[in-house]
Amino acid sequence: MNIFQCMMADIAKVVSFVPKAAKTGIVYGIVMLFFCLAAGKLRYRQKKKQPEGMNTDGETETVCRWWPLRQGQWIGSILFVIYFLVLLQTVFFSREPGSRWGTQLQFLGTWGTTMQDHAWVLENILLFLPFGILLPVCLPGRGHWLTVPAGILCSACIEYIQLRTGRGYCQLDDVVMNGLGALAGWLIWWLIRLFCMGVRLFWHQTFIRKRVFLVAAVLWMVVIFLFSSQPADESTQTSLRVERVICALMIPDYNMKTPEEQTALAERIEFPVRKGAHMTEYAILAVLLLGILAGEYMEGCIVIWSVILAALYASTDEFHQLFVPGRSGQFRDVLIDSCGAAAGTLIVYALWWRGSRGHRK
């Protein structure tokens, strides 16, 4: 196996820990919800009235903080708890006590000579990538600067506990790679934050934004038209190539199978891949239409109109396929495309509503 297949096999084991951790994370979120509501009722802050509204005796009003945490911090803390439980299961509880003893304090001493050795070193970077992304969401104010030091400290604690319990080798490379993973995640968080700020500024440039989205929407309609113009055999071969790539990424021993077995596995996921592509196409189209129709502020009716226009184009596209050799127009595909358009616009509307609410605060 190559290094990528080795990593995918190990990642699949880590992903198997997610469902149980997600249940615990949901319970944690519910408990935190009730705690925040109860704490919000008990916490009060004194707010002085403005001079023009102040009473003659100089009394102050009491304002109740119903939600001590920002919603982003609450959701981020739930995701972080899920991630941390998966991390603990990966580095501790999935291993028998005393099964691994030893230390390696030489830098890059664990790189080894096999693909599996290389994969383990790179996986230590990926292991702490969510740490660097999620922890800044949970920390208040400028606390995000503590992300990388916290990641290095957490990794050092893990290595010490592994050394004492025999559940893992104490290795300098693990601390270094985990720290690099936390740093990379923190940089990704910064890029996402800057991107959101740029999108907010661009959105308020209504004149420029509408024309940019108009050009992008027209070009995207042309792309959809060209895909629909492919004859059935050519379209099937294109989908099959995509399905083969997905199987090669997700199935560790896929390349070891015979061509007939590879084709059979790829054909099993043909329907979800093709319909998922349909939904993605029209989710993008609906978002571009939303950018054309919306003014400086986004309203619910604009979202509905974007979905309707995308659904109308999906209808014309299905009608166009009636004239393509081997293709057919199906009402089911129109519904699937419309669901994709609705999902895309609702996600964008939710993000916009959350961002504008936080900006107003």
MIDOMAR-433943 format. One record per residue: residue number from 1; residue in three letters; y, x, z of N, C-alpha, C, O in turn. Coordinates in steps of 0.2 Angstrom, whole numbers. Example, Ala and Ser with C-alpha at 12.3 -4.5 7.8 and 13.67 -1.06 7.14 Angstrom:
<rs>
1 ALA -28 66 39 -22 62 39 -16 66 39 -17 71 42 $
2 SER -11 64 35 -5 68 36 0 64 39 6 67 40 $
</rs>
This chain:
<rs>
1 MET -6 4 0 0 0 0 6 4 0 6 10 3 $
2 ASN 11 2 -3 18 6 -3 21 4 3 19 0 7 $
3 ILE 27 7 4 31 6 11 33 -1 12 34 -3 17 $
4 PHE 35 -4 6 38 -11 7 32 -16 9 34 -20 13 $
5 GLN 26 -15 6 21 -19 8 19 -18 15 17 -23 19 $
6 CYS 19 -12 18 18 -10 25 23 -14 29 21 -17 34 $
7 MET 29 -14 27 34 -17 31 33 -24 31 34 -28 36 $
8 MET 32 -27 26 31 -35 25 25 -37 30 25 -42 33 $
9 ALA 20 -33 30 14 -35 34 16 -35 41 14 -39 45 $
10 ASP 20 -30 44 22 -29 51 27 -35 52 27 -38 58 $
11 ILE 32 -36 47 37 -41 48 33 -48 49 35 -52 53 $
12 ALA 28 -49 45 24 -56 46 21 -57 53 21 -62 56 $
13 LYS 19 -51 56 17 -52 63 22 -54 68 22 -58 72 $
14 VAL 28 -51 67 34 -52 71 36 -59 70 38 -63 75 $
15 VAL 36 -62 64 38 -69 62 34 -74 66 36 -79 68 $
16 SER 28 -72 67 23 -77 70 25 -78 77 22 -83 80 $
17 PHE 29 -74 80 31 -75 87 37 -80 88 39 -82 93 $
18 VAL 40 -81 82 46 -85 82 45 -92 84 49 -95 89 $
19 PRO 40 -96 82 40 -103 85 39 -104 92 43 -108 95 $
20 LYS 36 -100 96 35 -101 103 42 -99 106 44 -102 111 $
21 ALA 45 -93 103 52 -91 106 57 -97 104 62 -98 109 $
22 ALA 56 -100 99 61 -105 97 61 -111 102 66 -114 104 $
23 LYS 55 -113 104 54 -118 109 58 -117 116 61 -121 118 $
24 THR 57 -110 118 60 -108 124 68 -108 123 72 -110 127 $
25 GLY 70 -106 117 77 -106 115 80 -113 115 86 -113 118 $
26 ILE 77 -118 113 79 -124 113 80 -127 120 85 -130 122 $
27 VAL 75 -126 124 75 -128 131 81 -124 135 85 -127 138 $
28 TYR 82 -118 133 88 -114 136 95 -117 134 99 -118 138 $
29 GLY 95 -119 127 101 -122 125 103 -129 128 108 -130 130 $
30 ILE 97 -133 130 98 -139 133 101 -138 140 105 -142 143 $
31 VAL 98 -133 144 100 -132 150 107 -129 151 111 -131 155 $
32 MET 109 -125 146 116 -123 145 120 -128 144 126 -128 146 $
33 LEU 118 -133 140 123 -139 138 125 -142 144 130 -144 146 $
34 PHE 120 -144 148 121 -148 155 125 -144 160 129 -146 163 $
35 PHE 123 -137 160 127 -133 164 134 -132 163 139 -133 167 $
36 CYS 136 -132 156 143 -131 154 146 -138 155 152 -137 157 $
37 LEU 143 -143 154 147 -150 155 148 -150 163 153 -153 165 $
38 ALA 143 -149 167 144 -149 174 149 -144 176 154 -146 180 $
39 ALA 149 -138 174 154 -133 176 161 -135 174 166 -134 177 $
40 GLY 161 -138 168 168 -140 165 171 -145 169 177 -145 169 $
41 LYS 167 -150 172 170 -155 176 173 -152 183 178 -155 186 $
42 LEU 170 -146 185 172 -143 191 177 -138 191 181 -137 196 $
43 ARG 178 -135 185 183 -130 184 190 -133 182 190 -137 177 $
44 TYR 195 -132 185 201 -134 183 206 -128 183 205 -123 186 $
45 ARG 211 -129 179 216 -124 179 223 -128 179 224 -133 177 $
46 GLN 228 -125 183 234 -127 184 239 -125 178 239 -119 176 $
47 LYS 242 -130 175 246 -129 169 253 -132 170 254 -137 172 $
48 LYS 257 -127 170 264 -129 172 267 -133 166 266 -132 160 $
49 LYS 271 -138 168 274 -142 163 280 -138 160 283 -134 163 $
50 GLN 282 -140 154 287 -137 150 294 -139 154 294 -145 157 $
51 PRO 299 -135 154 305 -137 157 308 -144 156 310 -147 160 $
52 GLU 307 -146 149 310 -153 148 306 -158 151 308 -164 151 $
53 GLY 299 -157 152 295 -162 155 293 -161 162 290 -165 165 $
54 MET 297 -156 165 295 -155 173 298 -160 177 304 -162 176 $
55 ASN 295 -162 182 298 -167 187 303 -163 191 303 -157 192 $
56 THR 307 -167 195 312 -164 199 309 -160 205 312 -156 208 $
57 ASP 303 -162 207 299 -159 213 295 -153 210 292 -150 214 $
58 GLY 295 -152 204 292 -146 201 284 -146 202 281 -141 202 $
59 GLU 281 -152 201 274 -153 202 271 -151 195 274 -151 190 $
60 THR 265 -149 196 261 -147 190 255 -152 188 253 -156 193 $
61 GLU 253 -152 182 248 -157 180 241 -153 180 241 -147 179 $
62 THR 236 -156 181 229 -153 181 225 -155 175 225 -161 173 $
63 VAL 223 -150 171 219 -151 165 212 -149 166 211 -143 168 $
64 CYS 208 -153 164 201 -152 165 198 -148 159 199 -151 153 $
65 ARG 194 -143 160 191 -140 154 184 -142 153 179 -141 157 $
66 TRP 183 -147 149 176 -150 148 171 -145 145 165 -147 146 $
67 TRP 173 -140 141 168 -136 138 170 -128 140 175 -126 136 $
68 PRO 168 -125 145 170 -118 146 168 -113 141 172 -108 140 $
69 LEU 163 -114 137 161 -110 132 163 -113 125 163 -119 124 $
70 ARG 165 -108 120 166 -110 113 159 -112 110 154 -110 112 $
71 GLN 159 -117 106 152 -119 103 149 -114 99 143 -113 99 $
72 GLY 153 -109 96 150 -103 93 146 -99 98 141 -96 96 $
73 GLN 149 -98 104 146 -94 109 139 -97 111 134 -94 112 $
74 TRP 139 -104 112 133 -108 114 128 -107 109 122 -105 111 $
75 ILE 129 -108 103 124 -108 97 122 -101 97 116 -99 96 $
76 GLY 127 -96 97 125 -89 96 120 -87 102 116 -83 101 $
77 SER 122 -89 108 117 -87 114 110 -90 113 106 -87 115 $
78 ILE 110 -96 110 103 -99 109 99 -94 104 93 -93 105 $
79 LEU 102 -92 99 99 -88 94 97 -81 97 92 -78 95 $
80 PHE 102 -79 101 101 -72 104 95 -73 109 91 -68 109 $
81 VAL 94 -78 112 88 -79 117 82 -79 113 77 -76 115 $
82 ILE 82 -83 107 76 -83 103 74 -76 100 68 -74 101 $
83 TYR 79 -72 98 78 -66 96 76 -61 101 71 -57 100 $
84 PHE 78 -61 107 77 -57 112 69 -58 115 66 -54 116 $
85 LEU 67 -65 115 60 -66 117 56 -63 111 50 -61 113 $
86 VAL 57 -64 105 53 -61 100 53 -53 101 48 -50 100 $
87 LEU 59 -50 102 59 -43 103 54 -41 109 50 -36 108 $
88 LEU 54 -45 115 50 -43 120 43 -44 119 38 -40 120 $
89 GLN 41 -49 115 34 -50 113 32 -45 108 26 -43 109 $
90 THR 36 -42 104 34 -37 99 33 -30 103 28 -27 101 $
91 VAL 37 -29 107 37 -22 110 33 -21 117 31 -16 119 $
92 PHE 32 -27 120 28 -27 126 22 -32 126 16 -29 127 $
93 PHE 23 -38 126 18 -43 128 12 -43 122 7 -46 124 $
94 SER 13 -41 116 8 -41 111 4 -35 112 -1 -34 108 $
95 ARG 5 -30 117 1 -24 118 -2 -24 124 0 -27 129 $
96 GLU -8 -21 125 -12 -21 131 -9 -15 135 -7 -10 133 $
97 PRO -8 -16 142 -6 -11 146 -10 -5 146 -16 -5 146 $
98 GLY -7 1 145 -11 7 145 -14 9 138 -18 14 138 $
99 SER -12 5 133 -15 6 127 -11 12 123 -14 14 118 $
100 ARG -5 13 125 -1 19 121 2 23 127 6 21 130 $
101 TRP 0 29 127 3 34 131 6 40 127 3 42 122 $
102 GLY 11 43 129 14 49 126 21 48 125 24 43 125 $
103 THR 24 54 123 31 55 122 32 59 115 28 63 114 $
104 GLN 38 58 112 40 61 106 47 62 106 51 57 104 $
105 LEU 50 67 108 57 68 109 60 72 104 66 75 104 $
106 GLN 57 74 98 59 77 93 62 72 88 59 67 86 $
107 PHE 68 74 85 72 69 80 68 69 74 66 74 71 $
108 LEU 66 63 72 62 62 66 55 65 66 52 66 61 $
109 GLY 53 65 72 46 68 73 41 62 72 35 64 71 $
110 THR 43 56 72 38 51 70 38 49 63 35 44 61 $
111 TRP 42 52 59 42 50 51 35 51 48 34 47 44 $
112 GLY 32 56 50 25 57 48 24 58 41 29 60 37 $
113 THR 18 57 38 16 58 31 14 52 27 14 52 21 $
114 THR 12 47 31 10 41 27 15 36 27 20 36 30 $
115 MET 14 31 22 18 26 21 19 21 27 25 19 29 $
116 GLN 14 20 31 14 16 37 19 20 42 23 16 46 $
117 ASP 19 27 43 23 30 47 30 29 45 35 28 49 $
118 HIS 32 30 39 38 29 36 41 21 38 46 20 40 $
119 ALA 36 17 37 38 10 38 40 8 45 44 5 47 $
120 TRP 36 11 50 38 10 57 45 13 59 48 10 63 $
121 VAL 47 18 56 53 21 57 59 16 55 63 15 58 $
122 LEU 58 14 49 63 9 46 63 3 49 68 -1 50 $
123 GLU 57 0 52 56 -6 55 60 -6 62 63 -11 64 $
124 ASN 61 0 65 65 0 71 72 -1 70 76 -3 74 $
125 ILE 75 1 64 81 -1 62 82 -9 61 87 -12 64 $
126 LEU 77 -12 57 77 -19 56 77 -23 63 79 -28 63 $
127 LEU 73 -20 67 72 -23 74 78 -25 78 78 -30 81 $
128 PHE 83 -20 77 89 -21 81 95 -24 77 100 -24 79 $
129 LEU 93 -25 70 99 -28 66 101 -35 68 107 -36 69 $
130 PRO 97 -40 70 99 -46 73 103 -45 80 108 -49 81 $
131 PHE 101 -40 84 105 -38 90 112 -37 88 117 -40 92 $
132 GLY 114 -33 83 121 -31 81 124 -37 79 131 -37 79 $
133 ILE 121 -42 75 124 -48 72 125 -53 78 131 -56 78 $
134 LEU 121 -55 82 121 -60 87 125 -59 93 128 -63 95 $
135 LEU 124 -53 96 128 -51 102 135 -52 101 138 -55 106 $
136 PRO 139 -50 96 146 -51 96 148 -58 96 153 -60 98 $
137 VAL 143 -63 93 145 -70 93 145 -73 100 149 -77 102 $
138 CYS 141 -70 105 140 -72 112 146 -69 116 148 -72 121 $
139 LEU 148 -63 115 153 -60 119 160 -63 118 162 -64 112 $
140 PRO 164 -64 123 170 -67 122 175 -61 121 175 -55 122 $
141 GLY 181 -63 117 186 -59 116 184 -53 112 181 -53 107 $
142 ARG 187 -47 115 185 -40 112 179 -37 114 178 -31 114 $
143 GLY 175 -41 117 168 -39 120 164 -36 115 159 -33 116 $
144 HIS 165 -38 108 161 -36 103 160 -28 102 155 -25 99 $
145 TRP 165 -24 105 165 -17 105 159 -14 109 157 -9 108 $
146 LEU 156 -18 113 151 -16 118 144 -17 114 139 -15 117 $
147 THR 144 -19 108 138 -21 105 133 -15 104 127 -15 106 $
148 VAL 136 -10 101 132 -4 99 130 0 106 124 1 106 $
149 PRO 134 1 110 132 4 117 127 0 120 122 2 123 $
150 ALA 127 -7 120 122 -11 123 116 -11 119 110 -11 123 $
151 GLY 116 -10 113 110 -9 109 106 -3 111 100 -3 112 $
152 ILE 110 3 111 107 9 113 104 9 120 98 11 121 $
153 LEU 108 6 125 105 5 132 99 1 132 94 3 136 $
154 CYS 99 -4 128 93 -9 128 87 -5 126 82 -6 128 $
155 SER 88 -1 120 83 2 117 80 8 122 74 9 123 $
156 ALA 85 11 126 82 16 130 78 13 136 74 16 138 $
157 CYS 80 7 138 77 4 144 70 2 141 65 2 145 $
158 ILE 69 -1 135 63 -2 132 58 4 132 52 3 134 $
159 GLU 61 9 130 57 16 129 54 18 136 49 20 137 $
160 TYR 59 17 141 57 19 148 51 14 151 46 17 154 $
161 ILE 52 8 150 47 3 152 40 4 148 35 4 152 $
162 GLN 41 6 142 35 7 138 31 13 141 25 14 141 $
163 LEU 35 18 143 32 25 146 29 23 152 24 26 154 $
164 ARG 32 19 157 29 18 163 23 13 163 19 14 167 $
165 THR 23 9 158 17 4 158 12 5 153 7 2 153 $
166 GLY 13 10 148 8 12 143 8 7 138 3 7 134 $
167 ARG 13 3 137 13 -2 131 16 1 125 17 -3 120 $
168 GLY 18 7 125 21 10 119 23 17 120 23 20 126 $
169 TYR 24 21 115 26 28 115 33 29 117 37 25 114 $
170 CYS 35 33 121 42 35 122 45 40 117 43 45 117 $
171 GLN 49 37 112 51 41 107 58 41 106 62 36 106 $
172 LEU 61 47 105 68 48 103 70 44 97 76 41 96 $
173 ASP 66 44 92 67 41 86 68 34 86 73 31 83 $
174 ASP 65 31 91 66 23 92 73 22 94 76 17 92 $
175 VAL 75 26 99 82 24 102 87 25 96 92 22 96 $
176 VAL 86 31 92 91 32 87 91 27 82 96 24 80 $
177 MET 85 25 80 84 20 74 87 13 77 90 9 73 $
178 ASN 85 11 83 87 5 86 95 5 86 98 0 85 $
179 GLY 98 11 88 105 11 88 108 10 82 113 7 81 $
180 LEU 105 13 76 108 12 70 107 5 67 111 3 64 $
181 GLY 102 2 69 101 -5 68 106 -9 71 109 -14 68 $
182 ALA 108 -8 77 113 -12 81 120 -11 77 124 -15 77 $
183 LEU 121 -4 75 127 -3 72 128 -6 65 133 -9 63 $
184 ALA 122 -6 61 122 -10 55 123 -17 56 127 -20 52 $
185 GLY 120 -20 61 121 -27 62 128 -29 64 131 -34 62 $
186 TRP 131 -24 68 138 -25 70 143 -25 64 148 -29 64 $
187 LEU 142 -20 59 146 -20 53 145 -26 49 150 -28 46 $
188 ILE 139 -29 49 138 -35 45 142 -40 48 144 -44 44 $
189 TRP 142 -41 55 145 -46 58 153 -45 56 156 -50 55 $
190 TRP 155 -39 56 162 -38 54 164 -40 47 169 -43 46 $
191 LEU 159 -39 43 160 -41 36 160 -48 35 164 -51 31 $
192 ILE 156 -51 38 156 -59 38 162 -62 41 165 -66 38 $
193 ARG 165 -59 46 171 -61 49 177 -60 45 181 -65 44 $
194 LEU 177 -54 41 182 -53 37 182 -58 31 187 -60 28 $
195 PHE 176 -59 28 175 -63 23 177 -70 24 180 -73 20 $
196 CYS 176 -73 30 178 -79 32 185 -80 32 188 -85 30 $
197 MET 189 -75 35 196 -74 35 199 -74 28 204 -78 27 $
198 GLY 196 -71 24 198 -70 17 197 -77 13 201 -79 10 $
199 VAL 191 -80 15 190 -87 12 195 -92 14 198 -96 10 $
200 ARG 197 -92 21 202 -96 23 209 -95 20 212 -100 18 $
201 LEU 211 -89 19 217 -87 16 217 -90 9 222 -92 6 $
202 PHE 212 -88 5 211 -90 -2 211 -98 -3 214 -100 -7 $
203 TRP 208 -101 2 208 -109 2 215 -112 2 216 -117 -1 $
204 HIS 219 -109 6 226 -112 6 230 -110 0 236 -112 0 $
205 GLN 228 -105 -4 232 -104 -11 229 -109 -16 225 -108 -20 $
206 THR 232 -116 -15 229 -121 -19 229 -120 -26 224 -121 -30 $
207 PHE 235 -118 -29 236 -117 -36 231 -112 -39 228 -114 -44 $
208 ILE 230 -107 -36 226 -101 -39 218 -104 -38 214 -103 -42 $
209 ARG 217 -106 -32 210 -108 -30 207 -113 -35 201 -112 -37 $
210 LYS 211 -118 -36 208 -124 -41 207 -121 -48 202 -123 -51 $
211 ARG 211 -116 -50 209 -114 -57 203 -109 -57 200 -109 -62 $
212 VAL 203 -105 -52 197 -100 -51 191 -105 -51 186 -103 -54 $
213 PHE 191 -110 -47 185 -114 -46 183 -118 -52 177 -119 -54 $
214 LEU 188 -120 -56 187 -123 -62 184 -119 -67 179 -121 -71 $
215 VAL 186 -113 -68 183 -108 -73 176 -107 -71 171 -107 -75 $
216 ALA 175 -106 -64 168 -104 -62 163 -110 -63 157 -109 -64 $
217 ALA 166 -116 -62 162 -122 -63 160 -123 -70 154 -125 -71 $
218 VAL 164 -122 -75 163 -123 -82 157 -117 -84 153 -119 -87 $
219 LEU 158 -111 -81 153 -106 -83 146 -108 -80 141 -106 -83 $
220 TRP 146 -110 -74 140 -112 -71 137 -118 -74 131 -118 -75 $
221 MET 141 -123 -77 138 -128 -81 134 -125 -87 129 -128 -89 $
222 VAL 138 -120 -90 135 -117 -96 128 -114 -94 123 -114 -98 $
223 VAL 128 -111 -89 122 -107 -86 116 -112 -86 110 -111 -88 $
224 ILE 118 -118 -82 113 -123 -81 110 -126 -88 104 -127 -89 $
225 PHE 115 -127 -93 113 -130 -99 109 -125 -103 104 -127 -106 $
226 LEU 110 -118 -102 106 -113 -106 99 -113 -103 94 -113 -107 $
227 PHE 98 -114 -96 91 -114 -93 88 -120 -95 82 -120 -97 $
228 SER 91 -126 -96 88 -132 -98 86 -132 -106 82 -136 -108 $
229 SER 89 -128 -109 88 -127 -117 82 -123 -118 79 -123 -124 $
230 GLN 79 -120 -113 73 -116 -114 67 -121 -116 66 -126 -112 $
231 PRO 63 -119 -121 57 -123 -122 52 -123 -116 53 -118 -111 $
232 ALA 47 -128 -115 43 -128 -109 39 -122 -108 39 -119 -103 $
233 ASP 36 -119 -114 32 -113 -113 37 -107 -110 34 -103 -106 $
234 GLU 42 -106 -113 47 -101 -111 49 -102 -104 49 -97 -100 $
235 SER 51 -108 -102 53 -109 -95 47 -108 -90 48 -106 -85 $
236 THR 41 -110 -92 35 -109 -88 34 -101 -86 33 -99 -81 $
237 GLN 35 -97 -92 34 -90 -91 39 -87 -86 38 -83 -82 $
238 THR 46 -89 -87 51 -87 -83 50 -89 -75 50 -84 -71 $
239 SER 47 -95 -74 46 -97 -67 40 -93 -65 40 -91 -59 $
240 LEU 35 -91 -69 29 -88 -67 31 -81 -65 28 -78 -60 $
241 ARG 36 -78 -68 38 -71 -66 41 -71 -59 40 -66 -55 $
242 VAL 45 -76 -58 48 -76 -52 43 -78 -46 43 -75 -41 $
243 GLU 38 -82 -48 33 -83 -43 29 -77 -41 26 -76 -36 $
244 ARG 27 -73 -46 23 -67 -45 27 -62 -41 24 -59 -36 $
245 VAL 34 -62 -42 38 -57 -37 38 -60 -30 37 -56 -25 $
246 ILE 38 -66 -29 38 -69 -22 31 -68 -19 31 -66 -13 $
247 CYS 26 -69 -23 19 -68 -20 18 -60 -18 15 -59 -13 $
248 ALA 21 -56 -23 20 -49 -21 24 -47 -15 22 -42 -11 $
249 LEU 29 -50 -13 33 -49 -7 30 -52 -1 30 -49 4 $
250 MET 27 -58 -2 25 -61 4 17 -60 6 15 -61 11 $
251 ILE 13 -58 1 6 -57 2 5 -50 2 6 -47 -4 $
252 PRO 3 -47 7 2 -39 7 -3 -37 2 -2 -31 -1 $
253 ASP -9 -40 1 -14 -37 -3 -14 -41 -10 -19 -41 -14 $
254 TYR -8 -43 -12 -7 -47 -18 -9 -42 -24 -12 -44 -29 $
255 ASN -6 -36 -24 -8 -32 -30 -15 -29 -31 -17 -26 -36 $
256 MET -19 -30 -25 -26 -28 -26 -30 -34 -29 -36 -32 -30 $
257 LYS -28 -39 -30 -32 -45 -33 -32 -44 -40 -28 -41 -43 $
258 THR -37 -48 -43 -37 -48 -50 -32 -52 -53 -28 -56 -50 $
259 PRO -30 -51 -60 -25 -55 -63 -26 -62 -63 -21 -66 -62 $
260 GLU -32 -65 -63 -33 -72 -63 -31 -74 -56 -28 -80 -55 $
261 GLU -33 -71 -51 -31 -73 -44 -24 -73 -43 -21 -77 -39 $
262 GLN -21 -68 -45 -13 -67 -45 -10 -73 -48 -5 -76 -45 $
263 THR -12 -75 -54 -9 -81 -58 -11 -87 -54 -6 -91 -53 $
264 ALA -17 -88 -51 -18 -94 -47 -14 -95 -41 -11 -100 -39 $
265 LEU -13 -89 -37 -8 -89 -32 -1 -91 -34 2 -95 -30 $
266 ALA 1 -88 -39 8 -89 -42 9 -96 -44 14 -99 -42 $
267 GLU 4 -99 -47 4 -106 -49 4 -111 -43 7 -117 -44 $
268 ARG 2 -109 -37 2 -114 -32 9 -115 -29 10 -120 -26 $
269 ILE 13 -110 -30 20 -111 -27 25 -113 -33 31 -113 -32 $
270 GLU 22 -115 -39 26 -117 -44 31 -123 -43 37 -122 -44 $
271 PHE 28 -128 -40 33 -134 -39 38 -132 -34 44 -134 -36 $
272 PRO 37 -130 -28 43 -128 -23 48 -123 -26 54 -124 -25 $
273 VAL 45 -118 -30 50 -114 -33 54 -117 -38 60 -116 -38 $
274 ARG 52 -121 -42 56 -124 -48 61 -129 -45 66 -129 -47 $
275 LYS 58 -133 -40 63 -138 -37 68 -135 -33 73 -137 -32 $
276 GLY 66 -129 -29 71 -126 -25 76 -123 -29 82 -123 -27 $
277 ALA 74 -120 -35 79 -118 -40 84 -123 -42 90 -122 -43 $
278 HIS 81 -129 -44 85 -135 -46 90 -137 -40 96 -137 -42 $
279 MET 88 -137 -34 93 -139 -29 98 -133 -28 104 -135 -26 $
280 THR 96 -127 -28 101 -122 -28 106 -122 -33 112 -121 -32 $
281 GLU 104 -123 -39 109 -124 -45 114 -129 -44 120 -128 -45 $
282 TYR 112 -135 -41 117 -140 -41 120 -140 -34 126 -143 -33 $
283 ALA 118 -136 -29 122 -135 -23 128 -131 -25 133 -132 -22 $
284 ILE 126 -125 -29 132 -121 -31 137 -125 -35 143 -124 -34 $
285 LEU 135 -129 -40 139 -133 -44 143 -138 -40 149 -138 -41 $
286 ALA 140 -141 -35 144 -146 -31 149 -142 -27 155 -145 -25 $
287 VAL 148 -136 -24 153 -132 -20 159 -130 -25 164 -131 -22 $
288 LEU 157 -128 -31 163 -127 -35 167 -133 -37 173 -132 -37 $
289 LEU 164 -139 -38 168 -145 -39 172 -147 -33 177 -149 -34 $
290 LEU 169 -145 -27 173 -147 -21 179 -142 -21 184 -145 -18 $
291 GLY 178 -136 -23 184 -132 -23 190 -134 -28 195 -133 -27 $
292 ILE 188 -137 -33 192 -140 -38 196 -146 -35 202 -147 -36 $
293 LEU 192 -151 -32 195 -157 -30 199 -157 -23 204 -161 -23 $
294 ALA 197 -153 -19 200 -153 -12 207 -150 -12 208 -145 -16 $
295 GLY 211 -152 -8 218 -150 -7 218 -144 -2 213 -141 -1 $
296 GLU 223 -144 1 224 -139 7 219 -140 12 216 -136 16 $
297 TYR 218 -147 13 213 -149 19 208 -153 15 209 -157 10 $
298 MET 202 -153 18 196 -156 15 194 -162 18 194 -163 24 $
299 GLU 194 -167 14 192 -174 17 185 -176 15 182 -174 10 $
300 GLY 182 -181 19 176 -183 17 175 -186 11 169 -185 7 $
301 CYS 180 -190 8 179 -193 2 178 -188 -4 175 -189 -9 $
302 ILE 182 -182 -3 181 -177 -8 174 -174 -9 172 -173 -14 $
303 VAL 171 -174 -3 164 -171 -3 159 -176 -6 155 -174 -10 $
304 ILE 161 -183 -5 157 -188 -9 158 -187 -16 153 -188 -20 $
305 TRP 164 -187 -19 165 -186 -26 162 -180 -29 160 -180 -34 $
306 SER 162 -175 -25 159 -168 -28 151 -170 -29 149 -167 -34 $
307 VAL 148 -173 -24 141 -174 -25 140 -179 -31 135 -178 -35 $
308 ILE 144 -184 -32 143 -189 -37 144 -186 -44 140 -187 -48 $
309 LEU 149 -181 -45 150 -178 -51 144 -173 -53 142 -173 -58 $
310 ALA 142 -170 -47 136 -165 -49 130 -170 -51 126 -168 -55 $
311 ALA 129 -175 -48 123 -180 -49 124 -182 -56 119 -183 -60 $
312 LEU 130 -184 -59 131 -186 -65 130 -181 -70 127 -182 -76 $
313 TYR 132 -175 -69 130 -169 -73 122 -168 -73 119 -166 -79 $
314 ALA 119 -169 -68 112 -168 -67 109 -174 -72 103 -172 -75 $
315 SER 111 -180 -72 109 -185 -77 110 -183 -84 105 -184 -88 $
316 THR 115 -180 -86 116 -178 -93 111 -172 -94 109 -172 -100 $
317 ASP 110 -168 -90 106 -162 -91 99 -165 -92 95 -162 -96 $
318 GLU 96 -170 -88 90 -172 -89 89 -176 -96 84 -176 -99 $
319 PHE 95 -179 -98 95 -183 -104 94 -177 -110 91 -178 -115 $
320 HIS 98 -172 -109 98 -166 -114 90 -163 -114 89 -161 -120 $
321 GLN 87 -163 -109 80 -160 -109 75 -165 -113 70 -162 -115 $
322 LEU 77 -171 -115 73 -175 -119 72 -172 -126 67 -174 -130 $
323 PHE 77 -168 -128 77 -166 -135 75 -159 -135 75 -155 -141 $
324 VAL 73 -156 -130 70 -149 -129 62 -149 -130 59 -153 -126 $
325 PRO 59 -145 -134 52 -145 -135 48 -144 -129 49 -139 -125 $
326 GLY 44 -149 -127 40 -148 -121 43 -150 -115 39 -151 -110 $
327 ARG 49 -152 -115 53 -154 -109 53 -161 -108 53 -165 -113 $
328 SER 55 -164 -102 56 -171 -101 61 -172 -96 62 -168 -92 $
329 GLY 64 -178 -97 69 -180 -92 66 -184 -87 63 -189 -88 $
330 GLN 67 -183 -80 64 -186 -75 69 -188 -70 74 -185 -68 $
331 PHE 69 -195 -68 74 -197 -63 73 -194 -56 77 -193 -52 $
332 ARG 66 -192 -55 65 -188 -49 69 -181 -48 71 -180 -43 $
333 ASP 70 -178 -54 74 -172 -54 81 -173 -53 84 -169 -50 $
334 VAL 83 -179 -55 90 -181 -54 91 -181 -46 96 -179 -43 $
335 LEU 86 -185 -43 87 -186 -36 87 -179 -32 90 -178 -27 $
336 ILE 82 -174 -34 82 -168 -31 88 -164 -32 90 -161 -27 $
337 ASP 91 -164 -38 97 -161 -39 103 -163 -35 107 -160 -32 $
338 SER 103 -170 -34 108 -173 -30 107 -171 -23 112 -170 -19 $
339 CYS 101 -171 -20 100 -168 -13 102 -161 -13 105 -160 -7 $
340 GLY 101 -157 -17 104 -150 -17 111 -150 -17 114 -146 -13 $
341 ALA 115 -154 -21 122 -155 -21 125 -157 -14 129 -154 -12 $
342 ALA 121 -162 -12 123 -165 -5 123 -160 0 127 -159 5 $
343 ALA 117 -156 0 116 -151 5 121 -145 5 124 -143 10 $
344 GLY 123 -143 -1 128 -138 -2 135 -140 0 138 -136 4 $
345 THR 137 -146 -1 143 -148 1 144 -149 8 149 -148 11 $
346 LEU 139 -152 11 139 -153 18 139 -147 22 142 -147 27 $
347 ILE 135 -142 20 136 -135 23 143 -132 23 145 -130 28 $
348 VAL 146 -133 17 152 -130 16 157 -134 20 162 -131 24 $
349 TYR 157 -141 20 161 -145 24 161 -144 32 166 -143 35 $
350 ALA 154 -143 34 153 -141 41 156 -134 43 160 -134 48 $
351 LEU 156 -129 39 159 -123 40 166 -123 40 169 -120 44 $
352 TRP 169 -127 35 176 -128 35 179 -131 41 184 -129 44 $
353 TRP 175 -137 43 178 -141 49 177 -136 55 182 -137 59 $
354 ARG 172 -132 56 171 -128 62 177 -123 62 180 -121 67 $
355 GLY 178 -120 56 183 -114 55 190 -117 56 194 -114 60 $
356 SER 192 -123 54 198 -125 54 200 -128 61 205 -127 64 $
357 ARG 194 -130 65 195 -132 72 196 -127 76 201 -127 80 $
358 GLY 193 -121 75 194 -115 79 201 -112 78 204 -109 82 $
359 HIS 203 -112 71 209 -110 69 215 -114 73 220 -111 75 $
360 ARG 214 -120 73 219 -124 76 220 -123 84 225 -123 87 $
361 LYS 214 -122 87 214 -120 94 217 -113 95 218 -111 101 $
</rs>
